[in-house]
Amino acid sequence: MLPKVQCPKCHTEAELDQVLTAQSNQNVIYRCQNCSYECRDIHTSKG
């Protein structure tokens, strides 16, 4: 079972692999499947 992530806009929960996309340049994109909220360039420990 994967961790769940809650959308900061509509508060819908989804599994991590369904809403986060990791790019080759170490940017991470969050995209809510419910309300289409998107957050780019999420700071991670890798970059």
DSSP file (Angstrom, degrees, kcal/mol; ACC not computed):
  #  RESIDUE AA STRUCTURE BP1 BP2  ACC     N-H-->O    O-->H-N    N-H-->O    O-->H-N    TCO  KAPPA ALPHA  PHI   PSI    X-CA   Y-CA   Z-CA
    1    1 A M              0   0    0      0, 0.0     0, 0.0     0, 0.0     0, 0.0   0.000 360.0 360.0 360.0 129.8    0.0    0.0    0.0
    2    2 A L        -     0   0    0      1,-0.1     0, 0.0     0, 0.0     0, 0.0  -0.543 360.0 -95.9 -88.5 153.9    1.4    3.4   -1.0
    3    3 A P        -     0   0    0      0, 0.0    13,-2.5     0, 0.0     2,-0.3  -0.297  40.6-124.3 -62.1 152.9    1.2    6.5    1.1
    4    4 A K  E     -A   15   0A   0     11,-0.2     2,-0.4    12,-0.1    11,-0.2  -0.786  16.1-152.9-103.5 147.5   -1.6    8.9    0.3
    5    5 A V  E     -A   14   0A   0      9,-3.2     9,-2.1    -2,-0.3     2,-0.5  -0.949   9.7-141.6-118.9 137.7   -1.3   12.6   -0.6
    6    6 A Q  E     -A   13   0A   0     -2,-0.4     7,-0.2     7,-0.2     6,-0.1  -0.861  19.9-120.5-103.6 132.2   -4.0   15.2    0.1
    7    7 A C     >  -     0   0    0      5,-2.3     4,-1.3    -2,-0.5     6,-0.0  -0.496  13.1-144.1 -67.6 130.5   -4.7   17.9   -2.4
    8    8 A P  T  4 S+     0   0    0      0, 0.0    -1,-0.1     0, 0.0    -2,-0.0   0.681  96.3  43.2 -70.5 -15.3   -4.1   21.4   -0.9
    9    9 A K  T  4 S+     0   0    0      3,-0.1    -2,-0.0    28,-0.0    -3,-0.0   0.912 132.5  11.4 -95.1 -54.6   -7.1   22.8   -2.9
   10   10 A C  T  4 S-     0   0    0      2,-0.1    -1,-0.0    27,-0.0    -4,-0.0   0.510  89.8-130.6-106.5  -6.0   -9.9   20.2   -2.7
   11   11 A H     <  +     0   0    0     -4,-1.3     2,-0.2     1,-0.2    -5,-0.0   0.635  51.6 152.2  66.7  17.4   -8.5   17.9    0.0
   12   12 A T        -     0   0    0     -6,-0.1    -5,-2.3     1,-0.0     2,-0.4  -0.585  39.0-134.4 -74.5 140.0   -9.1   14.7   -2.0
   13   13 A E  E     +A    6   0A   0     -2,-0.2     2,-0.3    -7,-0.2    -7,-0.2  -0.778  29.5 168.0 -99.1 142.6   -6.7   12.0   -1.2
   14   14 A A  E     -A    5   0A   0     -9,-2.1    -9,-3.2    -2,-0.4     5,-0.1  -0.978  41.2 -89.1-145.9 156.1   -4.9    9.9   -3.8
   15   15 A E  E >>  -A    4   0A   0     -2,-0.3     3,-1.8   -11,-0.2     4,-0.8  -0.379  41.2-114.1 -68.1 146.9   -2.0    7.4   -3.8
   16   16 A L  H >> S+     0   0    0    -13,-2.5     4,-1.9     1,-0.3     3,-1.0   0.850 113.2  51.9 -48.7 -48.2    1.4    8.9   -4.2
   17   17 A D  H 34 S+     0   0    0      1,-0.2    -1,-0.3   -14,-0.2   -13,-0.1   0.637 105.2  58.2 -72.0 -11.9    2.1    7.3   -7.6
   18   18 A Q  H <4 S+     0   0    0     -3,-1.8    -1,-0.2     1,-0.1    -2,-0.2   0.708 118.3  25.9 -86.1 -21.6   -1.2    8.6   -9.0
   19   19 A V  H << S+     0   0    0     -3,-1.0    12,-2.4    -4,-0.8     2,-0.4   0.582 106.0  75.0-121.4 -15.3   -0.5   12.3   -8.4
   20   20 A L  E  <  -B   30   0B   0     -4,-1.9     2,-0.5    10,-0.2    10,-0.2  -0.874  51.8-171.6-107.9 136.2    3.3   12.8   -8.4
   21   21 A T  E     -B   29   0B   0      8,-2.5     8,-2.7    -2,-0.4     2,-0.5  -0.990  10.6-152.4-123.7 124.4    5.5   12.8  -11.5
   22   22 A A  E     -B   28   0B   0     -2,-0.5     2,-0.2     6,-0.2     6,-0.2  -0.832  12.8-154.0 -96.7 131.8    9.3   12.9  -11.2
   23   23 A Q    >   -     0   0    0      4,-2.9     3,-1.7    -2,-0.5    -2,-0.0  -0.634  28.0-110.1-101.7 162.6   11.1   14.5  -14.1
   24   24 A S  T 3  S+     0   0    0      1,-0.3    -1,-0.1    -2,-0.2    -2,-0.0   0.741 116.6  61.1 -64.7 -23.7   14.7   13.8  -15.1
   25   25 A N  T 3  S-     0   0    0      2,-0.1    -1,-0.3     1,-0.0     3,-0.1   0.182 122.1-105.2 -89.3  18.8   15.9   17.2  -13.9
   26   26 A Q  S <  S+     0   0    0     -3,-1.7     2,-0.2     1,-0.3    18,-0.2   0.549  77.7 136.6  70.2  12.1   14.8   16.3  -10.4
   27   27 A N        -     0   0    0     16,-0.1    -4,-2.9    14,-0.1     2,-0.4  -0.611  42.3-149.4 -80.6 150.4   11.6   18.5  -10.5
   28   28 A V  E     -B   22   0B   0     14,-0.3    14,-1.9    -2,-0.2     2,-0.5  -0.979   5.7-158.3-122.6 136.0    8.5   16.9   -9.1
   29   29 A I  E     -B   21   0B   0     -8,-2.7    -8,-2.5    -2,-0.4     2,-0.5  -0.954   1.2-158.6-116.0 130.0    5.0   17.8  -10.4
   30   30 A Y  E     +BC  20  39B   0      9,-2.9     9,-2.4    -2,-0.5     2,-0.4  -0.919  13.8 178.6-103.6 131.0    1.8   17.2   -8.3
   31   31 A R  E     - C   0  38B   0    -12,-2.4     2,-0.4    -2,-0.5     7,-0.2  -0.954  20.9-141.4-137.2 116.5   -1.4   17.0  -10.3
   32   32 A C     >  -     0   0    0      5,-2.8     4,-1.2    -2,-0.4   -13,-0.1  -0.610   2.6-157.2 -77.6 128.4   -4.8   16.4   -8.6
   33   33 A Q  T  4 S+     0   0    0     -2,-0.4    -1,-0.1     2,-0.1   -14,-0.0   0.674  89.6  51.7 -77.8 -17.2   -7.0   14.1  -10.6
   34   34 A N  T  4 S+     0   0    0    -22,-0.1    -1,-0.1     1,-0.1    -2,-0.0   0.938 129.1   9.5 -85.2 -51.9  -10.2   15.4   -9.0
   35   35 A C  T  4 S-     0   0    0      2,-0.1    -2,-0.1   -23,-0.1    -1,-0.1   0.413  93.9-120.4-113.6   0.6   -9.9   19.2   -9.4
   36   36 A S     <  +     0   0    0     -4,-1.2    -3,-0.1     1,-0.2     2,-0.1   0.628  52.3 162.8  68.8  15.5   -6.9   19.5  -11.8
   37   37 A Y        -     0   0    0     -6,-0.1    -5,-2.8     1,-0.0     2,-0.4  -0.420  18.9-163.6 -61.8 139.9   -4.8   21.5   -9.3
   38   38 A E  E     -C   31   0B   0     -7,-0.2     2,-0.4    -2,-0.1    -7,-0.2  -0.994  17.6-175.6-134.3 137.4   -1.2   21.5  -10.3
   39   39 A C  E     -C   30   0B   0     -9,-2.4    -9,-2.9    -2,-0.4     3,-0.2  -0.994  14.1-167.4-131.0 125.2    2.0   22.4   -8.4
   40   40 A R        +     0   0    0     -2,-0.4   -11,-0.2   -11,-0.2    -2,-0.0  -0.670  59.5  26.6-110.9 164.5    5.4   22.3  -10.2
   41   41 A D  S    S-     0   0    0     -2,-0.2     2,-0.3     1,-0.2    -1,-0.2   0.885  72.0-171.7  55.4  47.0    9.0   22.4   -9.1
   42   42 A I        -     0   0    0    -14,-1.9   -14,-0.3    -3,-0.2     2,-0.2  -0.545  26.2-116.2 -70.8 128.2    8.3   20.9   -5.7
   43   43 A H        +     0   0    0     -2,-0.3     2,-0.3   -16,-0.1    -1,-0.1  -0.478  41.0 177.2 -68.8 130.1   11.5   21.1   -3.5
   44   44 A T    >   -     0   0    0     -2,-0.2     3,-0.8   -18,-0.2   -16,-0.0  -0.785  46.2-103.1-125.4 172.1   12.8   17.6   -2.5
   45   45 A S  T 3  S+     0   0    0     -2,-0.3    -2,-0.0     1,-0.2    -1,-0.0   0.711 120.3  56.9 -68.6 -18.9   15.8   16.4   -0.6
   46   46 A K  T 3         0   0    0    -20,-0.1    -1,-0.2     1,-0.0    -3,-0.0   0.650 360.0 360.0 -86.1 -16.6   17.5   15.6   -3.9
   47   47 A G    <         0   0    0     -3,-0.8    -2,-0.2   -21,-0.1    -4,-0.0   0.331 360.0 360.0 171.7 360.0   17.2   19.0   -5.4
